Amino acid sequence: MRESMGVFIENQGNASAVKALESINGLRPVPLRLFIEGPHHAGKSALVRGWAEDAAKNGAGDSVFACSGADIAIALQFEADDSFFEKLGSTPVLIIDDLEPLLRTEKGDQLLSLMLHERDRQGLHTVITSQIPLTECTLEESRETLDSFEVVTIEPLDEEGKRAFARKAEAEYGSETHPELSDDAVACIIELANGRFADIENAVRYLVTDEDCTSRETLDASAIKELLHR
C-alpha cells in the first residue's frame, strides 16, 4: 500500500511513537531527538516513512530527508557525492530507518557521532529506528549523544490490528465490484500469511483484483483456502 499515515494502524503499542513523531507538526520548544525501537514487523518503517510521505504531500518534502541505515552505509563505503552527507547534517527533519547496517560499517559510528553533533548544534529534528534496543547497540563515539534521545518502543500489532490492516488493504485495492471478504475470510488470510504484513497485503490485493476472484460476490474462509492454495 502507499506509504501514508492514513493507512498506518494506530494502537496502544505504538501510540507513544506516533504522538512523539507528530509533535514535529506543532510548535515544539526543543528539537525532537527520537529513538524508536521494536522488533521486526512492528511497524517502525511504516510509521516514519508514512509520516515523511505525508509531509512531502503537504509541501514540506524539502524539509524532510528519510533514508535507511543501509543507504548511509553504502554512501560511506562508496564515497557518495557530498550533497548526500550535507542532507544528513542540514535537513530540518532527518529520519534514519533501521540503524544497524550503519553501525556495522567501518567508521559508521564515527559518522553518526559527527552527524548528530552537527544536527544538535543547528537545533534540528532527528528520528532513528532500530530493531536493537538502544541499550544493546554497539556504540562508542555516538553513545553519549544517543543516550540523550527520547526512547519509545513499538509493539507488533495484535490480531485486531492485523484485521484492520487487511481491511485497509481491501479498501486500497478493491473497487465497487470487488468481492466482499467475510470476517472469517480475513482471519483465514492472516493465518495463512503467518501474520506477515507483506503477505497479508499481497493476498488481499490478489483476492480483490484477480479475475478468478472478482467473479464472486463474497469470499469466505473456504474460498480463501481454495484460491490461495492453487
VENRANOR-V507017 format. One record per backbone hydrogen bond with DSSP energy under -1.0 kcal/mol. CO is the residue of the C=O (numbers start at 1). NH is the residue of the N-H. E is the energy in kcal/mol with one decimal. If there is no record, write none. Layout:
co:CO nh:NH e:E
co:CO nh:NH e:E
This chain:
co:4 nh:7 e:-1.3
co:11 nh:14 e:-1.3
co:13 nh:155 e:-1.7
co:14 nh:18 e:-2.4
co:15 nh:19 e:-2.6
co:16 nh:20 e:-2.3
co:17 nh:21 e:-2.5
co:18 nh:22 e:-2.6
co:21 nh:24 e:-1.6
co:22 nh:25 e:-1.3
co:23 nh:26 e:-1.2
co:26 nh:28 e:-1.2
co:32 nh:126 e:-3.0
co:33 nh:150 e:-3.0
co:34 nh:128 e:-2.7
co:35 nh:152 e:-2.3
co:36 nh:130 e:-2.1
co:37 nh:154 e:-2.6
co:39 nh:42 e:-1.5
co:43 nh:47 e:-2.1
co:44 nh:48 e:-2.3
co:45 nh:49 e:-2.5
co:46 nh:50 e:-1.4
co:47 nh:51 e:-2.3
co:48 nh:52 e:-2.1
co:49 nh:53 e:-2.3
co:50 nh:54 e:-2.1
co:51 nh:55 e:-2.1
co:52 nh:56 e:-2.1
co:53 nh:57 e:-2.2
co:54 nh:58 e:-1.7
co:55 nh:60 e:-3.0
co:56 nh:59 e:-1.5
co:60 nh:63 e:-1.5
co:61 nh:64 e:-1.3
co:63 nh:93 e:-2.1
co:65 nh:95 e:-2.7
co:67 nh:97 e:-2.9
co:68 nh:72 e:-1.7
co:69 nh:73 e:-2.2
co:70 nh:74 e:-2.6
co:71 nh:75 e:-2.2
co:72 nh:76 e:-2.4
co:73 nh:77 e:-2.3
co:74 nh:78 e:-2.5
co:75 nh:80 e:-2.6
co:81 nh:84 e:-1.5
co:82 nh:86 e:-2.3
co:83 nh:87 e:-1.7
co:84 nh:88 e:-1.4
co:85 nh:89 e:-1.3
co:86 nh:90 e:-1.6
co:87 nh:91 e:-2.1
co:92 nh:125 e:-2.2
co:93 nh:65 e:-2.7
co:94 nh:127 e:-3.0
co:95 nh:67 e:-2.7
co:96 nh:129 e:-2.4
co:97 nh:69 e:-1.8
co:99 nh:102 e:-1.3
co:99 nh:103 e:-1.3
co:100 nh:104 e:-1.6
co:102 nh:105 e:-1.2
co:105 nh:108 e:-2.6
co:107 nh:111 e:-2.5
co:108 nh:112 e:-2.5
co:109 nh:113 e:-2.3
co:110 nh:114 e:-2.3
co:111 nh:115 e:-2.7
co:112 nh:116 e:-2.7
co:113 nh:117 e:-2.3
co:114 nh:118 e:-2.1
co:115 nh:119 e:-2.3
co:116 nh:120 e:-2.4
co:117 nh:121 e:-2.2
co:118 nh:122 e:-1.5
co:119 nh:124 e:-2.2
co:125 nh:94 e:-2.1
co:126 nh:34 e:-2.5
co:127 nh:96 e:-2.9
co:128 nh:36 e:-3.4
co:129 nh:99 e:-2.1
co:130 nh:38 e:-1.6
co:133 nh:136 e:-1.9
co:134 nh:137 e:-1.0
co:137 nh:139 e:-1.1
co:142 nh:146 e:-2.6
co:143 nh:147 e:-2.3
co:145 nh:148 e:-1.3
co:146 nh:149 e:-1.9
co:150 nh:35 e:-3.2
co:152 nh:37 e:-2.6
co:158 nh:162 e:-2.2
co:159 nh:163 e:-2.2
co:160 nh:164 e:-2.2
co:161 nh:165 e:-2.2
co:162 nh:166 e:-2.3
co:163 nh:167 e:-2.2
co:164 nh:168 e:-2.1
co:165 nh:169 e:-2.1
co:166 nh:170 e:-2.1
co:167 nh:171 e:-2.2
co:168 nh:172 e:-2.1
co:169 nh:173 e:-2.4
co:170 nh:174 e:-2.1
co:175 nh:178 e:-1.2
co:180 nh:219 e:-3.0
co:182 nh:186 e:-2.2
co:183 nh:187 e:-2.2
co:184 nh:188 e:-1.9
co:185 nh:189 e:-2.4
co:186 nh:190 e:-2.2
co:187 nh:191 e:-2.0
co:188 nh:192 e:-2.8
co:189 nh:193 e:-1.9
co:190 nh:195 e:-2.2
co:191 nh:194 e:-1.3
co:193 nh:196 e:-2.1
co:196 nh:200 e:-2.3
co:197 nh:201 e:-2.8
co:198 nh:202 e:-2.4
co:199 nh:203 e:-2.3
co:200 nh:204 e:-2.5
co:201 nh:205 e:-2.7
co:202 nh:206 e:-2.1
co:203 nh:207 e:-2.5
co:204 nh:208 e:-1.8
co:206 nh:210 e:-2.5
co:210 nh:213 e:-1.3
co:210 nh:214 e:-2.7
co:213 nh:216 e:-1.8
co:217 nh:180 e:-3.0
co:219 nh:182 e:-2.3
co:220 nh:224 e:-2.2
co:221 nh:225 e:-2.3
co:222 nh:226 e:-1.9
co:223 nh:227 e:-2.8
co:224 nh:228 e:-2.8
co:225 nh:229 e:-1.1
